[in-house]
């Protein structure tokens, strides 16, 4: 989970992942992601892997999609 959070944090300053958890130990692990350095090569590899998964469908219903980017 730390690598996924570190990757998201490194992508853009406006991306703020909000992981849910019920355990303090998991929260501490998630906080560790802010200190996990990823090299440019590692970021490129993670970007490429994420691109393979692809995204299908809209995130929101039609009404809410019409409100995006307004």
N, CA, C and O atoms as a CHARMM CRD file, in Angstrom:
* protein
*
  280
    1    1 UNK  N      0.82100  -1.17900   0.00000 PROA 1      0.00000
    2    1 UNK  CA     0.00000   0.00000   0.00000 PROA 1      0.00000
    3    1 UNK  C      0.87000   1.25000   0.00000 PROA 1      0.00000
    4    1 UNK  O      0.52400   2.24400  -0.63800 PROA 1      0.00000
    5    2 UNK  N      1.99700   1.21200   0.70900 PROA 2      0.00000
    6    2 UNK  CA     2.85700   2.39400   0.76600 PROA 2      0.00000
    7    2 UNK  C      3.32300   2.83100  -0.61500 PROA 2      0.00000
    8    2 UNK  O      3.34200   4.02600  -0.91200 PROA 2      0.00000
    9    3 UNK  N      3.69700   1.87900  -1.45700 PROA 3      0.00000
   10    3 UNK  CA     4.17800   2.22600  -2.79400 PROA 3      0.00000
   11    3 UNK  C      3.06200   2.87000  -3.60500 PROA 3      0.00000
   12    3 UNK  O      3.29400   3.85300  -4.30800 PROA 3      0.00000
   13    4 UNK  N      1.85700   2.32400  -3.51100 PROA 4      0.00000
   14    4 UNK  CA     0.72700   2.89700  -4.24900 PROA 4      0.00000
   15    4 UNK  C      0.45600   4.32500  -3.79300 PROA 4      0.00000
   16    4 UNK  O      0.23100   5.20800  -4.62100 PROA 4      0.00000
   17    5 UNK  N      0.47600   4.55600  -2.50200 PROA 5      0.00000
   18    5 UNK  CA     0.25000   5.91000  -1.99600 PROA 5      0.00000
   19    5 UNK  C      1.37800   6.84900  -2.38600 PROA 5      0.00000
   20    5 UNK  O      1.13000   7.99000  -2.77500 PROA 5      0.00000
   21    6 UNK  N      2.62200   6.37400  -2.28400 PROA 6      0.00000
   22    6 UNK  CA     3.77400   7.20200  -2.66700 PROA 6      0.00000
   23    6 UNK  C      3.69800   7.55900  -4.14700 PROA 6      0.00000
   24    6 UNK  O      4.02000   8.68300  -4.53100 PROA 6      0.00000
   25    7 UNK  N      3.27700   6.61800  -4.97300 PROA 7      0.00000
   26    7 UNK  CA     3.14600   6.87200  -6.41200 PROA 7      0.00000
   27    7 UNK  C      2.09000   7.93900  -6.66500 PROA 7      0.00000
   28    7 UNK  O      2.31700   8.86900  -7.44000 PROA 7      0.00000
   29    8 UNK  N      0.93500   7.80900  -6.01300 PROA 8      0.00000
   30    8 UNK  CA    -0.11900   8.81300  -6.18300 PROA 8      0.00000
   31    8 UNK  C      0.34800  10.18800  -5.71700 PROA 8      0.00000
   32    8 UNK  O      0.10000  11.18800  -6.38900 PROA 8      0.00000
   33    9 UNK  N      1.01500  10.24300  -4.58400 PROA 9      0.00000
   34    9 UNK  CA     1.50700  11.52300  -4.05900 PROA 9      0.00000
   35    9 UNK  C      2.51700  12.16100  -5.00300 PROA 9      0.00000
   36    9 UNK  O      2.58500  13.38700  -5.10000 PROA 9      0.00000
   37   10 UNK  N      3.29600  11.34800  -5.69400 PROA 10     0.00000
   38   10 UNK  CA     4.33100  11.86600  -6.59500 PROA 10     0.00000
   39   10 UNK  C      3.77600  12.31100  -7.94000 PROA 10     0.00000
   40   10 UNK  O      4.44800  13.04600  -8.66300 PROA 10     0.00000
   41   11 UNK  N      2.58100  11.89200  -8.29000 PROA 11     0.00000
   42   11 UNK  CA     2.02100  12.19500  -9.60900 PROA 11     0.00000
   43   11 UNK  C      1.70300  13.66200  -9.80600 PROA 11     0.00000
   44   11 UNK  O      2.00000  14.22800 -10.85800 PROA 11     0.00000
   45   12 UNK  N      1.10100  14.28300  -8.80500 PROA 12     0.00000
   46   12 UNK  CA     0.71000  15.69000  -8.95100 PROA 12     0.00000
   47   12 UNK  C      0.36900  16.24400  -7.56500 PROA 12     0.00000
   48   12 UNK  O     -0.21500  15.53300  -6.74700 PROA 12     0.00000
   49   13 UNK  N      0.72200  17.49400  -7.29400 PROA 13     0.00000
   50   13 UNK  CA     0.45500  18.04900  -5.95900 PROA 13     0.00000
   51   13 UNK  C     -1.03200  18.11600  -5.59800 PROA 13     0.00000
   52   13 UNK  O     -1.37500  18.15400  -4.41600 PROA 13     0.00000
   53   14 UNK  N     -1.91100  18.13000  -6.59200 PROA 14     0.00000
   54   14 UNK  CA    -3.33500  18.22600  -6.28200 PROA 14     0.00000
   55   14 UNK  C     -3.98200  16.86700  -6.04000 PROA 14     0.00000
   56   14 UNK  O     -5.16100  16.80200  -5.69000 PROA 14     0.00000
   57   15 UNK  N     -3.23700  15.79000  -6.22100 PROA 15     0.00000
   58   15 UNK  CA    -3.77200  14.45500  -5.94700 PROA 15     0.00000
   59   15 UNK  C     -3.54600  14.14600  -4.47400 PROA 15     0.00000
   60   15 UNK  O     -2.41400  14.14100  -3.99100 PROA 15     0.00000
   61   16 UNK  N     -4.63600  13.89000  -3.77600 PROA 16     0.00000
   62   16 UNK  CA    -4.55100  13.60100  -2.34500 PROA 16     0.00000
   63   16 UNK  C     -5.29200  12.29600  -2.07500 PROA 16     0.00000
   64   16 UNK  O     -6.51500  12.29100  -1.93600 PROA 16     0.00000
   65   17 UNK  N     -4.55300  11.19200  -2.00100 PROA 17     0.00000
   66   17 UNK  CA    -5.22400   9.92100  -1.71200 PROA 17     0.00000
   67   17 UNK  C     -5.72600   9.90300  -0.27400 PROA 17     0.00000
   68   17 UNK  O     -5.05800  10.39800   0.63400 PROA 17     0.00000
   69   18 UNK  N     -6.89600   9.33500  -0.07900 PROA 18     0.00000
   70   18 UNK  CA    -7.47800   9.24500   1.25900 PROA 18     0.00000
   71   18 UNK  C     -7.79900   7.77500   1.52700 PROA 18     0.00000
   72   18 UNK  O     -8.92500   7.33000   1.30700 PROA 18     0.00000
   73   19 UNK  N     -6.81100   7.03200   2.00100 PROA 19     0.00000
   74   19 UNK  CA    -7.06000   5.61200   2.26200 PROA 19     0.00000
   75   19 UNK  C     -7.87400   5.43400   3.54100 PROA 19     0.00000
   76   19 UNK  O     -7.66500   6.14000   4.52800 PROA 19     0.00000
   77   20 UNK  N     -8.77600   4.51000   3.50900 PROA 20     0.00000
   78   20 UNK  CA    -9.55500   4.20900   4.69900 PROA 20     0.00000
   79   20 UNK  C     -8.92200   3.04800   5.46200 PROA 20     0.00000
   80   20 UNK  O     -8.38200   2.12100   4.85800 PROA 20     0.00000
   81   21 UNK  N     -8.98900   3.10300   6.76200 PROA 21     0.00000
   82   21 UNK  CA    -8.46900   2.01200   7.57200 PROA 21     0.00000
   83   21 UNK  C     -9.13500   2.02600   8.93800 PROA 21     0.00000
   84   21 UNK  O     -9.69800   3.03300   9.36600 PROA 21     0.00000
   85   22 UNK  N     -9.05900   0.90200   9.59900 PROA 22     0.00000
   86   22 UNK  CA    -9.63100   0.79800  10.94900 PROA 22     0.00000
   87   22 UNK  C     -8.55100   0.59000  11.99500 PROA 22     0.00000
   88   22 UNK  O     -8.84600   0.52000  13.18800 PROA 22     0.00000
   89   23 UNK  N     -7.31200   0.49000  11.56100 PROA 23     0.00000
   90   23 UNK  CA    -6.23900   0.17400  12.50400 PROA 23     0.00000
   91   23 UNK  C     -5.16200   1.26300  12.50200 PROA 23     0.00000
   92   23 UNK  O     -4.78100   1.77200  11.44800 PROA 23     0.00000
   93   24 UNK  N     -4.69200   1.60000  13.66400 PROA 24     0.00000
   94   24 UNK  CA    -3.64900   2.61800  13.79300 PROA 24     0.00000
   95   24 UNK  C     -2.38300   2.17200  13.06800 PROA 24     0.00000
   96   24 UNK  O     -1.70400   2.99300  12.45200 PROA 24     0.00000
   97   25 UNK  N     -2.06100   0.89700  13.13500 PROA 25     0.00000
   98   25 UNK  CA    -0.85500   0.40000  12.45600 PROA 25     0.00000
   99   25 UNK  C     -0.92600   0.65900  10.95600 PROA 25     0.00000
  100   25 UNK  O      0.08100   1.01200  10.34200 PROA 25     0.00000
  101   26 UNK  N     -2.09600   0.48800  10.36500 PROA 26     0.00000
  102   26 UNK  CA    -2.25800   0.76100   8.92800 PROA 26     0.00000
  103   26 UNK  C     -2.12300   2.25100   8.64300 PROA 26     0.00000
  104   26 UNK  O     -1.54700   2.63700   7.62600 PROA 26     0.00000
  105   27 UNK  N     -2.64700   3.08800   9.52900 PROA 27     0.00000
  106   27 UNK  CA    -2.49600   4.53600   9.36900 PROA 27     0.00000
  107   27 UNK  C     -1.02000   4.90400   9.40400 PROA 27     0.00000
  108   27 UNK  O     -0.56700   5.72700   8.60800 PROA 27     0.00000
  109   28 UNK  N     -0.27800   4.30800  10.30900 PROA 28     0.00000
  110   28 UNK  CA     1.16300   4.57500  10.39900 PROA 28     0.00000
  111   28 UNK  C      1.88200   4.12000   9.13200 PROA 28     0.00000
  112   28 UNK  O      2.79100   4.80300   8.66000 PROA 28     0.00000
  113   29 UNK  N      1.48800   2.97800   8.57900 PROA 29     0.00000
  114   29 UNK  CA     2.05100   2.52000   7.29900 PROA 29     0.00000
  115   29 UNK  C      1.75000   3.52500   6.19700 PROA 29     0.00000
  116   29 UNK  O      2.62900   3.87100   5.40700 PROA 29     0.00000
  117   30 UNK  N      0.52000   3.98900   6.14700 PROA 30     0.00000
  118   30 UNK  CA     0.13100   4.95400   5.12100 PROA 30     0.00000
  119   30 UNK  C      0.91800   6.25000   5.24200 PROA 30     0.00000
  120   30 UNK  O      1.31100   6.83400   4.23200 PROA 30     0.00000
  121   31 UNK  N      1.14800   6.69800   6.45400 PROA 31     0.00000
  122   31 UNK  CA     1.95700   7.89900   6.67400 PROA 31     0.00000
  123   31 UNK  C      3.37500   7.68500   6.15800 PROA 31     0.00000
  124   31 UNK  O      4.00900   8.61900   5.66900 PROA 31     0.00000
  125   32 UNK  N      3.86800   6.46500   6.26700 PROA 32     0.00000
  126   32 UNK  CA     5.20600   6.13200   5.77100 PROA 32     0.00000
  127   32 UNK  C      5.35300   6.38600   4.28400 PROA 32     0.00000
  128   32 UNK  O      6.46600   6.59300   3.80300 PROA 32     0.00000
  129   33 UNK  N      4.26700   6.37600   3.55800 PROA 33     0.00000
  130   33 UNK  CA     4.31500   6.62400   2.10900 PROA 33     0.00000
  131   33 UNK  C      4.83300   8.01800   1.79500 PROA 33     0.00000
  132   33 UNK  O      5.38800   8.24300   0.71900 PROA 33     0.00000
  133   34 UNK  N      4.66100   8.95600   2.71800 PROA 34     0.00000
  134   34 UNK  CA     5.14900  10.32100   2.47400 PROA 34     0.00000
  135   34 UNK  C      6.66400  10.39800   2.53000 PROA 34     0.00000
  136   34 UNK  O      7.25300  11.37800   2.07300 PROA 34     0.00000
  137   35 UNK  N      7.29600   9.38200   3.08100 PROA 35     0.00000
  138   35 UNK  CA     8.74900   9.35500   3.20600 PROA 35     0.00000
  139   35 UNK  C      9.41100   8.34800   2.26800 PROA 35     0.00000
  140   35 UNK  O     10.62100   8.13300   2.33800 PROA 35     0.00000
  141   36 UNK  N      8.62400   7.73600   1.39800 PROA 36     0.00000
  142   36 UNK  CA     9.13900   6.71800   0.49400 PROA 36     0.00000
  143   36 UNK  C      9.57500   7.36900  -0.81400 PROA 36     0.00000
  144   36 UNK  O      8.73600   7.77300  -1.61800 PROA 36     0.00000
  145   37 UNK  N     10.88000   7.47100  -1.02700 PROA 37     0.00000
  146   37 UNK  CA    11.33600   8.09500  -2.27400 PROA 37     0.00000
  147   37 UNK  C     11.20000   7.12500  -3.44500 PROA 37     0.00000
  148   37 UNK  O     11.55700   5.95200  -3.34100 PROA 37     0.00000
  149   38 UNK  N     10.68300   7.62900  -4.54900 PROA 38     0.00000
  150   38 UNK  CA    10.58200   6.84400  -5.77500 PROA 38     0.00000
  151   38 UNK  C     11.41300   7.54100  -6.83900 PROA 38     0.00000
  152   38 UNK  O     11.28000   8.74600  -7.05500 PROA 38     0.00000
  153   39 UNK  N     12.26900   6.77500  -7.50100 PROA 39     0.00000
  154   39 UNK  CA    13.10700   7.34400  -8.55600 PROA 39     0.00000
  155   39 UNK  C     12.25400   7.61200  -9.79100 PROA 39     0.00000
  156   39 UNK  O     11.13000   7.12200  -9.90100 PROA 39     0.00000
  157   40 UNK  N     12.79600   8.38800 -10.70700 PROA 40     0.00000
  158   40 UNK  CA    12.10100   8.67400 -11.96600 PROA 40     0.00000
  159   40 UNK  C     11.81900   7.37300 -12.72100 PROA 40     0.00000
  160   40 UNK  O     10.74900   7.22100 -13.31200 PROA 40     0.00000
  161   41 UNK  N     12.76600   6.43900 -12.70500 PROA 41     0.00000
  162   41 UNK  CA    12.56100   5.14900 -13.37400 PROA 41     0.00000
  163   41 UNK  C     11.43100   4.35200 -12.71600 PROA 41     0.00000
  164   41 UNK  O     10.61200   3.74100 -13.40200 PROA 41     0.00000
  165   42 UNK  N     11.39500   4.36600 -11.39200 PROA 42     0.00000
  166   42 UNK  CA    10.33000   3.64800 -10.68400 PROA 42     0.00000
  167   42 UNK  C      8.96400   4.27100 -10.98700 PROA 42     0.00000
  168   42 UNK  O      7.98500   3.55800 -11.20800 PROA 42     0.00000
  169   43 UNK  N      8.90800   5.59800 -10.99500 PROA 43     0.00000
  170   43 UNK  CA     7.64900   6.27300 -11.32700 PROA 43     0.00000
  171   43 UNK  C      7.20700   5.93800 -12.74700 PROA 43     0.00000
  172   43 UNK  O      6.02700   5.69000 -12.99500 PROA 43     0.00000
  173   44 UNK  N      8.15300   5.93100 -13.67000 PROA 44     0.00000
  174   44 UNK  CA     7.82300   5.59200 -15.06300 PROA 44     0.00000
  175   44 UNK  C      7.30700   4.15900 -15.16300 PROA 44     0.00000
  176   44 UNK  O      6.34500   3.89200 -15.88300 PROA 44     0.00000
  177   45 UNK  N      7.94400   3.24000 -14.44400 PROA 45     0.00000
  178   45 UNK  CA     7.48800   1.84200 -14.44300 PROA 45     0.00000
  179   45 UNK  C      6.07700   1.72200 -13.87200 PROA 45     0.00000
  180   45 UNK  O      5.23800   1.00900 -14.42300 PROA 45     0.00000
  181   46 UNK  N      5.82000   2.42000 -12.77100 PROA 46     0.00000
  182   46 UNK  CA     4.49100   2.37200 -12.16200 PROA 46     0.00000
  183   46 UNK  C      3.43800   3.00400 -13.07100 PROA 46     0.00000
  184   46 UNK  O      2.31800   2.50300 -13.16600 PROA 46     0.00000
  185   47 UNK  N      3.79400   4.09800 -13.73600 PROA 47     0.00000
  186   47 UNK  CA     2.87300   4.72300 -14.69600 PROA 47     0.00000
  187   47 UNK  C      2.52700   3.75000 -15.82100 PROA 47     0.00000
  188   47 UNK  O      1.36900   3.62900 -16.22000 PROA 47     0.00000
  189   48 UNK  N      3.54400   3.06400 -16.31900 PROA 48     0.00000
  190   48 UNK  CA     3.33200   2.11700 -17.42000 PROA 48     0.00000
  191   48 UNK  C      2.44700   0.95800 -16.96600 PROA 48     0.00000
  192   48 UNK  O      1.54700   0.53800 -17.69300 PROA 48     0.00000
  193   49 UNK  N      2.70300   0.44700 -15.77600 PROA 49     0.00000
  194   49 UNK  CA     1.88600  -0.65200 -15.25500 PROA 49     0.00000
  195   49 UNK  C      0.44100  -0.21100 -15.04000 PROA 49     0.00000
  196   49 UNK  O     -0.48900  -0.95300 -15.35800 PROA 49     0.00000
  197   50 UNK  N      0.25100   0.97800 -14.50800 PROA 50     0.00000
  198   50 UNK  CA    -1.10400   1.49000 -14.28700 PROA 50     0.00000
  199   50 UNK  C     -1.82500   1.68600 -15.61800 PROA 50     0.00000
  200   50 UNK  O     -3.03400   1.47400 -15.71000 PROA 50     0.00000
  201   51 UNK  N     -1.08800   2.08800 -16.64100 PROA 51     0.00000
  202   51 UNK  CA    -1.67600   2.27500 -17.96100 PROA 51     0.00000
  203   51 UNK  C     -2.18800   0.98900 -18.56800 PROA 51     0.00000
  204   51 UNK  O     -3.11300   1.00900 -19.38000 PROA 51     0.00000
  205   52 UNK  N     -1.60200  -0.12300 -18.18800 PROA 52     0.00000
  206   52 UNK  CA    -2.04700  -1.42700 -18.70100 PROA 52     0.00000
  207   52 UNK  C     -3.42400  -1.81400 -18.17700 PROA 52     0.00000
  208   52 UNK  O     -4.18100  -2.51300 -18.85000 PROA 52     0.00000
  209   53 UNK  N     -3.74000  -1.35800 -16.97700 PROA 53     0.00000
  210   53 UNK  CA    -5.00500  -1.72500 -16.35300 PROA 53     0.00000
  211   53 UNK  C     -6.16700  -1.09000 -17.09900 PROA 53     0.00000
  212   53 UNK  O     -7.17800  -1.74200 -17.36000 PROA 53     0.00000
  213   54 UNK  N     -6.02100   0.17000 -17.43700 PROA 54     0.00000
  214   54 UNK  CA    -7.08000   0.87300 -18.15300 PROA 54     0.00000
  215   54 UNK  C     -8.24600   1.23300 -17.25900 PROA 54     0.00000
  216   54 UNK  O     -8.44600   0.63500 -16.20200 PROA 54     0.00000
  217   55 UNK  N     -9.00000   2.20100 -17.68700 PROA 55     0.00000
  218   55 UNK  CA   -10.18300   2.63700 -16.95700 PROA 55     0.00000
  219   55 UNK  C    -11.37200   2.54200 -17.89700 PROA 55     0.00000
  220   55 UNK  O    -11.31100   2.99100 -19.04200 PROA 55     0.00000
  221   56 UNK  N    -12.43500   1.96400 -17.41000 PROA 56     0.00000
  222   56 UNK  CA   -13.62600   1.80000 -18.24500 PROA 56     0.00000
  223   56 UNK  C    -14.82000   2.42700 -17.53900 PROA 56     0.00000
  224   56 UNK  O    -14.99500   2.27300 -16.33000 PROA 56     0.00000
  225   57 UNK  N    -15.62200   3.12400 -18.29600 PROA 57     0.00000
  226   57 UNK  CA   -16.83300   3.70900 -17.74600 PROA 57     0.00000
  227   57 UNK  C    -16.57800   5.03100 -17.05500 PROA 57     0.00000
  228   57 UNK  O    -15.43600   5.40800 -16.79000 PROA 57     0.00000
  229   58 UNK  N    -17.66000   5.72300 -16.77200 PROA 58     0.00000
  230   58 UNK  CA   -17.57400   6.99500 -16.07500 PROA 58     0.00000
  231   58 UNK  C    -17.46500   6.76200 -14.58100 PROA 58     0.00000
  232   58 UNK  O    -17.93300   5.75300 -14.05300 PROA 58     0.00000
  233   59 UNK  N    -16.83900   7.71100 -13.91700 PROA 59     0.00000
  234   59 UNK  CA   -16.70500   7.62000 -12.47400 PROA 59     0.00000
  235   59 UNK  C    -18.02500   7.97800 -11.78800 PROA 59     0.00000
  236   59 UNK  O    -18.35300   7.43200 -10.73400 PROA 59     0.00000
  237   60 UNK  N    -18.76800   8.88800 -12.38800 PROA 60     0.00000
  238   60 UNK  CA   -20.01600   9.36600 -11.81500 PROA 60     0.00000
  239   60 UNK  C    -21.16600   9.10500 -12.78600 PROA 60     0.00000
  240   60 UNK  O    -20.94700   8.77800 -13.95200 PROA 60     0.00000
  241   61 UNK  N    -22.39100   9.25500 -12.28600 PROA 61     0.00000
  242   61 UNK  CA   -23.53800   9.11700 -13.17500 PROA 61     0.00000
  243   61 UNK  C    -23.59700  10.32700 -14.11500 PROA 61     0.00000
  244   61 UNK  O    -22.82500  11.27400 -13.96200 PROA 61     0.00000
  245   62 UNK  N    -24.50000  10.29200 -15.07000 PROA 62     0.00000
  246   62 UNK  CA   -24.55600  11.32300 -16.11500 PROA 62     0.00000
  247   62 UNK  C    -24.70400  12.73400 -15.53400 PROA 62     0.00000
  248   62 UNK  O    -24.02700  13.66100 -15.97800 PROA 62     0.00000
  249   63 UNK  N    -25.58200  12.89800 -14.55100 PROA 63     0.00000
  250   63 UNK  CA   -25.78700  14.22800 -13.95600 PROA 63     0.00000
  251   63 UNK  C    -24.50600  14.75200 -13.31700 PROA 63     0.00000
  252   63 UNK  O    -24.11400  15.89600 -13.54800 PROA 63     0.00000
  253   64 UNK  N    -23.86200  13.92100 -12.52100 PROA 64     0.00000
  254   64 UNK  CA   -22.66000  14.36700 -11.81800 PROA 64     0.00000
  255   64 UNK  C    -21.48400  14.56100 -12.78100 PROA 64     0.00000
  256   64 UNK  O    -20.63600  15.42300 -12.55300 PROA 64     0.00000
  257   65 UNK  N    -21.42700  13.77700 -13.84200 PROA 65     0.00000
  258   65 UNK  CA   -20.38800  13.99700 -14.85100 PROA 65     0.00000
  259   65 UNK  C    -20.54000  15.36000 -15.49800 PROA 65     0.00000
  260   65 UNK  O    -19.54300  15.98400 -15.86000 PROA 65     0.00000
  261   66 UNK  N    -21.78100  15.83900 -15.65100 PROA 66     0.00000
  262   66 UNK  CA   -22.00000  17.15200 -16.25600 PROA 66     0.00000
  263   66 UNK  C    -21.48000  18.28200 -15.37900 PROA 66     0.00000
  264   66 UNK  O    -21.30300  19.40000 -15.86200 PROA 66     0.00000
  265   67 UNK  N    -21.23100  18.01500 -14.09800 PROA 67     0.00000
  266   67 UNK  CA   -20.72500  19.02200 -13.17500 PROA 67     0.00000
  267   67 UNK  C    -19.19700  19.03100 -13.07900 PROA 67     0.00000
  268   67 UNK  O    -18.61400  19.95000 -12.50400 PROA 67     0.00000
  269   68 UNK  N    -18.56400  18.02500 -13.63300 PROA 68     0.00000
  270   68 UNK  CA   -17.11000  17.91600 -13.56100 PROA 68     0.00000
  271   68 UNK  C    -16.47400  18.98400 -14.44700 PROA 68     0.00000
  272   68 UNK  O    -16.96300  19.25700 -15.54300 PROA 68     0.00000
  273   69 UNK  N    -15.38200  19.58900 -13.97000 PROA 69     0.00000
  274   69 UNK  CA   -14.61800  20.60800 -14.68800 PROA 69     0.00000
  275   69 UNK  C    -15.41600  21.88400 -14.94800 PROA 69     0.00000
  276   69 UNK  O    -15.20300  22.54800 -15.96200 PROA 69     0.00000
  277   70 UNK  N    -16.31300  22.22500 -14.06200 PROA 70     0.00000
  278   70 UNK  CA   -17.06200  23.48900 -14.21600 PROA 70     0.00000
  279   70 UNK  C    -16.54200  24.50200 -13.24300 PROA 70     0.00000
  280   70 UNK  O    -17.03200  25.63000 -13.20500 PROA 70     0.00000
